[in-house]
Amino acid sequence: MTTPVPVGPIPTPEFEVELGRGRVRFVLARLRLMWRSFRSGWGIFMESRMGRLSLFTIVAFALMAAAHPILMAFVWDPATYDPVTGYSFDQVEQPAPPSWKHPLGTDPLGRDVLSQLLYSTRSEFVLGITAALVTVGIATFVGAVAAYYGRLLDAFFMRLADLIIALPAISLLIVLSALFHLNLFYLALIIGVLGGFGGTAIILKSQALSIKVKPFIEAARVAGGGDFHIIFVHIIPHLLPLALLYMMFTVTSAIFAEAVLSFLGLLDLRMSWGIMIHTANTGGYLLGGTRYWWLIVPAGASITLLCSAFYLAGRALDEVVNPRLRRRND
Amino acid sequence: MTGYLVRRTGQMVLTLFLIITFTFFLVQAQPGDYASFYVLNPDLPPEVKDQIRAAFGLDKPAWQQYLIHLKNTLTGNLGVSFGNFPRPVLDVLAERVPRTLVLFLTATAVSFYIGFFLGKAIAWRRGGLFEYGATISGAMLFTAFTPAFALMMIWVFAFRLGWFPVGKFLDPLVWRGADVSANYVFGNMLLSAAAFITFALLVMLFLKRFGRRVPSVVALPILLGGALVIVVAWTLSGIGGLALDIVKHMVLPVATLTLISFAGTMLLTRNSMLETIREDYVMAARAKGLPDKQVRDRHAARNAMLPIVTSLVYSLIFAIDGSVIIESVFSWPGTGLTLLEAVRSEDLPLVMGAMLFIGTLSLLAHVIVDVLYVYLDPRIRYQ
């Protein structure tokens, strides 16, 4: 695996070349190993029906998100189809039922529902993925550091996590929205920070604790690896599969929190699924039941579908990461 | 055990103190202050503006304000609500808190029971259509967009079928001319519910002394008799109709909150059971030839319960958040709706008061779950 490190005051050029080649070979070997474990994990993931279903749903939504700018640029006229400022001049009555021109009808303000739906998909992805990255970044680092150093640092971060777990996040976000203008970015940041210092940190820390006592950590220390090296090269890579799993759950909770806050009318966003339901609800169209179904069903179903897709993807990943959950006959 | 209890309570008090501090400085961090509402009036001369600010105590430095705030909070003086002007925050909260507690406690208890029962069943019969359906519908309910789901429940059961009222706490037509307040009736309802639960627990304890299993043939008639006594007492009291009105308004929110929160427990029980089933003692119990049901309930499920109790904290917090949403959709006048209305009208003292209550409730739930865990798992007790 490793190449002999040259001894002597000035390494000769041959050695440098050899060292470079060794590095390249080492990185390649590592990449190959990663690729192999990725492929076996992928196999297990795709074997479960939940995994396939969730992946299909997520990809479908991603395509929807990608379709919106293309449709806006080439097919749809912005004056009619803009998700916020558009107005459909053809209909006389404004929540108009689905037609060829507006496949999902229009909302009470005469805007195309399909366009709103597609436009919102993109911001849900941006929100969910930003929040998940922030959460996992913080949680992996905090978990690894707390497990590695232990003592005071560990006690501090774990008490902090206990405190955050004990706080109901939606209620806290409601209070925060009273005090500050929350936009998509701040919301993602707050959800990410709450998740990162909260429950995810505890789970990743307990995983890091079990890694810390493995022989290869001792070997790395004997070989002269510093704290920084051990944490970043030996502990954190082993936390990543579990971190990926918790990314999925964070995406679910972020999308959910955004939708709830938008539904209550507390967020400073242009358009989102929650706002679509909010618009329909404040207009009093919801108790019309099935008569105005296109005002609530597309947005509500999208929230549920995307949330459960990420949740089920997490569950399927759980079976990859945690072999005890797999079926006995595997 | 006592030492643990004391330590845990001490931690809780400290955390509560941190929450009070955090909310205070959060309010400090935002632009403007309590007085800006009055001070923005252009007709006021500057001296009057200064007077108003001084009356609010806003001329003092922040740390002094913080100490005053802390002293007031500890002595139970949460200030006066702007939205319900002359009423103090504590008075508003005292009216709303029992309503939230009932919604939250009933839904949590029922959903935990159903979730545990179903999770146990689907883990035992792995790989059927039942498991697949239960997992998918559980995940759907778990991730269902709560407000939309609640609105759907209202539409189906209240609007279409007309079984329950659409929302709110009571029907003014029924209450017209009633000489008792809603809170009096509701308080008495809570008392009788508490009395019944105590009675049921006592009966269970008493019957347990006769044998290992409670003979349900004996227990059921006694419990039903107790329930009947309470119902008869309410009917004779003359305010039974009013109580019935509140109960009617309660069913739909409680059912909705139960439906959205049982799925989490169910999915977790399933996972935990799957791990426990592989243990040797389950195999041993099977090899002994014990009935299937007994192995499941007494050997596997008992041990599978530990991780579920640990994560009960999450589901309790989820239910607290859920009750905020449910209250706002059903216009159920509890703390959640109070918080939301206070946030919308920038009624900051009420926001801080409601948040203090919600924080206390979740911390209390956290402590109770921890103590329960120590009780269930002796390994922790002896550490």
Interface residues (C-beta under 8 A of the other chain):
Chain A: R49 M50 R159 D162 L163 I165 A166 L167 P168 A169 I170 S171 L172 I174 V175 L176 S177 A178 L179 F180 G199 T252 F256 A259 V260 F263 L264 G265 L266 W273 G274 I277 N281 L286 L287 G289 I296 A299 G300 I303 T304 C307 S308 Y311 L312 R315 D318 R324 L325 R327 R328
Chain B: Q11 T15 L18 I19 T23 L26 V27 A29 Q30 R126 G127 Y132 T135 A139 M140 F142 T143 A144 F145 T146 P147 A148 F149 L151 I154 W155 F159 R160 V166 L267 N271 L274 E275 R278 V313 Y314 I317 I320 D321 V324 I325 S328 G336 L339 L340 A342 V343 R344 E346 L348 V351 M355 I358 G359 S362 L363 H366
